[in-house]
Amino acid sequence: MAELPALLVTTGEPAGIGPDISLALALQDSPCRLVFAGDPDLLAQRAEQLGLSVRFKLVGRQGPEPHVAGTMQVVPHRLTAQVVPGQLNPANAPYVLGLLDTAIEGCLSGVYQAMVTAPLQKSVIADTGILFSGHTEYLAARTGTEHPVMLLVAGTLRVALATTHIPLSAVPGAINQAHLVATLGVLHAGLQTRFKIASPRVLVLGLNPHAGESGYLGREEIDVIAPAIAAARAAGIDARGPLPADTAFTPHALKDGDAVLAMFHDQGLPVLKHAGFGRGVNVTLGLPIIRTSVDHGTALDLAGSGRADAGSLQAALQLALDCVV
């Protein structure tokens, strides 16, 4: 029998629900060698606070073992400062980034076949003076990836983003033909390799209302998006559009696509999160490693309360496993 795949889960912002949902994940069965990166003392304290019976085992040179429900295999990282659930502390920002670095290095070296990330708090990392706009950008920089693509998945609905965490005012300037063609190329390849779709169909949204209304509501569709679609199609990518965003997510329109490419963050993600919030998965395409994540934030108000829902982290783990197999 082939060895079970090894997956590493980063437990995220220590003051948020990352430790809570990671503990919940450890209580479930999973057909893999499941490992968590975090502070064992923090995880033990949170388990006690939540009334969870979890056995902790540090992962050493022997490597991870097959996961047993109720046992948490931990790659230990020590916190810099004490943690109070719900209270952010910039002093622990290096700890959070250290978890990511361990996962990245482990995946690049082949120790782990995929990484799954619990939520972190971008603002508290930025408060330390570290330039940090999100997991996607950090993973790309650390792996030397030129063009990562953020894809959110909820069931059969898949929404990719042409731009990610930038101000809305900066979106038009960030969209150009070369960028869109590259994004479509990464999305096309990711749908083939990660989702096993032989001939992906991508629905490309316009930027402006009604996809520009023939130029009366904006010319980006005519001058940039349509030429990018044409260039992608010439390269063998089945890209369709530009489509008005207000009708592209109807069931009738979605049946003709395997994924939607939105022009900016809040054009596509509200629809996806409405369709499957708490069960959605964030996937970073274009990386040399497999990375999935939750579709939500740190939920500081729920940390340590026992009310955090681990559904999205469970879905992220399952999708990572599907991508590995």
Secondary structure, DSSP 8 states (H G I E B T S, - for coil): -----EEEEE---TTTTHHHHHHHHHTS--SSEEEEEE-HHHHHHHHHHHT---EEEE--TT------TTEEEEEE---SS--BTTB--GGGHHHHHHHHHHHHHHHHTTS-SEEEE----HHHHHTTT-----HHHHHHHHHT-S--EEEEEETTEEEEESS-SS-GGGHHHH--HHHHHHHHHHHHHHHHHTT--SS-EEEEE-SSGGGGGGGTT-SHIIIIIHHHHHHHHHTT-EEEEEE-HHHHTSHHHHTT-SEEEESSHHHHHHHHHHHHTTT-EEEEESSSS-EEEESS---GGGTTTT----HHHHHHHHHHHHHH-
